[in-house]
Amino acid sequence: MGRLSDVLRPMNFEETEEQNMIRNMVRDFAEEVLLPTTLARDQEQRPPLDEWAKFCETSLQGIAIGEEYGGSPVDDITEAIIVEELARVDPSFSVMYCVHVGLCSKTISIHGSEEQKSKYLTRLAENEIGAYSLSEAGSGTDAAAMSCKAKLSEDGRHYILNGEKMWVTNGSSADIYVLFAKDVDHPEYGVKKHGGTTAFIVEKGFEGFSVGKKEDKLGIRSSDTCSLLLKDCMVPVENVLREPGEGFPIAMNALDNSRIGIAAQALGISQGAYESALNYSYERQTFG
């Protein structure tokens, strides 16, 4: 029988040369591009769209996208390093980035058809912004209680979506949304609590889609959090991820995939706060 010490070997937390290079690149970007506008954008509740365009020159917006679609895939640790360095200087930008990568791009990468990937991942890998829309006024943590409805059109070419989604990060900035609604024609609709839940890829320009109220938040104010209004929103049937009624596990899988980004944000914010306090302690003078 082998010894426990042979199985439980110490983990190596040393960064690879590539990870160290990426950390330095993102740190330089954050300090040179984000830092000069961070405070003003937060006060004005202005999304970092110009900064995003500059960030896309690094190709790091495509880390959850395969090379065949124009992406630059990396491992989870490298993703956490990127988020940490962004959050160290600008938490709003890191939130914007995490949703684009972990909730939108990665969800389409995992669950999308070849046609969906070719159409949307190439755009997300270039410079378009992704968002994720699950919550509603009456279904935050209890996501299965959503009331937004989708019904197949008479000609069978579109789903017609009606309802209001809430608290959508990148709500007004995004071009492409992974959005959830219940298919009222699905046999499990009304039978199971999450029955009929379907995942759709929605574009900002779709008929019947509009951005609603922007939330006045206490923090992370440069990240726009908005409601989305669906009034007979026409979504092509080919924009359903997987199959109708299979949206709930997609939603939960996306949230699971995003957790590492939340932890990395907390680490980066803590690091930035520590450094700011330390620098101030060197400058502060008291008692003459």
NORCOR-V199966 format. One record per residue. N is the residue number from 1. SS is DSSP state (~ for helix, > for strand, _ for the rest). OMEGA is omega as a letter, one per 20 degrees, with the letter a starting at -180 (NA if undefined). D_CENTER is the distance of its C-alpha to the mean C-alpha in whole Angstrom. Layout:
[[N;SS;OMEGA;D_CENTER] [N;SS;OMEGA;D_CENTER]]
This chain:
[[1;_;a;46] [2;_;r;44] [3;_;r;43] [4;~;a;40] [5;~;r;40] [6;~;a;39] [7;~;a;36] [8;_;r;34] [9;_;r;34] [10;_;r;33] [11;_;r;29] [12;_;a;29] [13;_;r;26] [14;_;a;28] [15;_;r;25] [16;_;r;26] [17;~;r;27] [18;~;r;24] [19;~;r;22] [20;~;r;24] [21;~;r;24] [22;~;r;20] [23;~;a;20] [24;~;r;23] [25;~;a;21] [26;~;r;18] [27;~;r;21] [28;~;r;23] [29;~;a;20] [30;~;a;19] [31;~;a;22] [32;~;a;24] [33;~;a;21] [34;~;a;19] [35;~;a;22] [36;~;a;24] [37;~;a;22] [38;~;a;20] [39;~;a;22] [40;~;r;23] [41;~;r;20] [42;~;a;19] [43;~;a;23] [44;~;a;22] [45;_;a;19] [46;_;r;18] [47;_;a;14] [48;_;a;15] [49;~;r;15] [50;~;r;18] [51;~;r;17] [52;~;r;14] [53;~;r;17] [54;~;a;18] [55;~;a;16] [56;~;r;15] [57;~;r;19] [58;~;a;18] [59;_;a;16] [60;~;r;14] [61;~;a;11] [62;~;a;12] [63;_;r;12] [64;_;a;11] [65;_;a;13] [66;_;a;17] [67;~;a;20] [68;~;r;21] [69;~;r;19] [70;_;a;18] [71;_;r;16] [72;_;a;17] [73;_;r;16] [74;_;r;16] [75;_;a;17] [76;~;a;15] [77;~;r;17] [78;~;r;17] [79;~;r;13] [80;~;r;14] [81;~;r;16] [82;~;a;14] [83;~;r;12] [84;~;a;15] [85;~;r;17] [86;~;a;14] [87;~;r;14] [88;~;a;18] [89;~;a;19] [90;_;r;16] [91;~;a;13] [92;~;a;12] [93;~;a;11] [94;~;r;10] [95;~;r;7] [96;~;a;6] [97;~;a;6] [98;~;a;4] [99;~;r;1] [100;~;a;4] [101;~;a;5] [102;~;a;5] [103;~;a;4] [104;~;a;5] [105;~;a;8] [106;~;r;9] [107;~;r;10] [108;~;r;12] [109;~;a;13] [110;~;a;14] [111;~;a;15] [112;_;r;16] [113;_;r;20] [114;~;r;21] [115;~;r;21] [116;~;r;18] [117;~;a;17] [118;~;a;19] [119;~;a;19] [120;~;a;15] [121;~;r;14] [122;~;r;16] [123;~;r;15] [124;~;r;12] [125;~;a;14] [126;~;r;16] [127;_;r;14] [128;_;a;12] [129;_;r;9] [130;>;r;7] [131;>;a;5] [132;>;a;6] [133;>;r;10] [134;_;a;12] [135;_;r;14] [136;>;a;17] [137;_;a;20] [138;_;a;22] [139;>;r;19] [140;_;r;16] [141;_;r;17] [142;_;a;19] [143;~;a;17] [144;~;a;20] [145;~;a;22] [146;_;a;20] [147;_;r;22] [148;_;a;21] [149;>;r;23] [150;>;r;23] [151;>;a;27] [152;>;r;28] [153;_;a;30] [154;_;a;33] [155;_;r;33] [156;_;a;31] [157;_;a;28] [158;>;r;26] [159;>;r;24] [160;>;a;25] [161;>;r;22] [162;>;r;23] [163;>;a;21] [164;>;r;19] [165;>;a;16] [166;>;r;15] [167;>;a;12] [168;>;r;10] [169;>;a;7] [170;_;a;8] [171;_;a;11] [172;_;a;13] [173;_;a;12] [174;_;r;10] [175;_;a;12] [176;>;a;11] [177;>;r;10] [178;>;a;10] [179;>;a;12] [180;>;r;15] [181;>;a;18] [182;>;r;22] [183;>;a;24] [184;_;r;27] [185;_;a;29] [186;_;a;28] [187;_;a;31] [188;_;r;29] [189;>;a;28] [190;_;r;30] [191;_;r;31] [192;>;a;28] [193;_;r;26] [194;_;a;22] [195;_;r;25] [196;_;a;24] [197;>;a;20] [198;>;r;19] [199;>;a;15] [200;>;r;15] [201;>;a;14] [202;>;r;15] [203;>;a;15] [204;_;a;16] [205;_;a;19] [206;_;r;20] [207;_;r;23] [208;_;r;23] [209;>;r;19] [210;>;r;19] [211;>;a;17] [212;>;a;19] [213;>;r;19] [214;>;a;17] [215;_;r;17] [216;_;a;20] [217;_;r;18] [218;_;a;20] [219;_;a;18] [220;_;a;15] [221;_;r;16] [222;_;r;15] [223;_;a;11] [224;_;r;12] [225;>;a;12] [226;>;r;14] [227;>;r;16] [228;>;a;16] [229;>;a;19] [230;>;a;20] [231;>;a;24] [232;>;a;25] [233;>;a;22] [234;>;a;23] [235;>;a;21] [236;>;a;23] [237;~;r;23] [238;~;r;22] [239;~;r;19] [240;>;r;19] [241;_;a;17] [242;_;a;20] [243;_;r;22] [244;_;r;23] [245;_;a;22] [246;_;a;20] [247;~;a;17] [248;~;r;17] [249;~;r;17] [250;~;r;14] [251;~;a;12] [252;~;r;14] [253;~;r;13] [254;~;r;9] [255;~;r;10] [256;~;a;12] [257;~;a;10] [258;~;a;8] [259;~;a;11] [260;~;r;12] [261;~;r;9] [262;~;r;11] [263;~;r;14] [264;~;r;14] [265;~;a;13] [266;~;r;16] [267;~;a;18] [268;~;r;17] [269;~;r;18] [270;~;r;21] [271;~;r;22] [272;~;r;22] [273;~;r;24] [274;~;a;26] [275;~;r;27] [276;~;r;27] [277;~;r;30] [278;~;r;32] [279;~;r;32] [280;~;a;33] [281;~;r;36] [282;~;a;37] [283;~;a;38] [284;_;r;39] [285;_;r;43] [286;_;r;45] [287;_;r;48] [288;_;NA;50]]
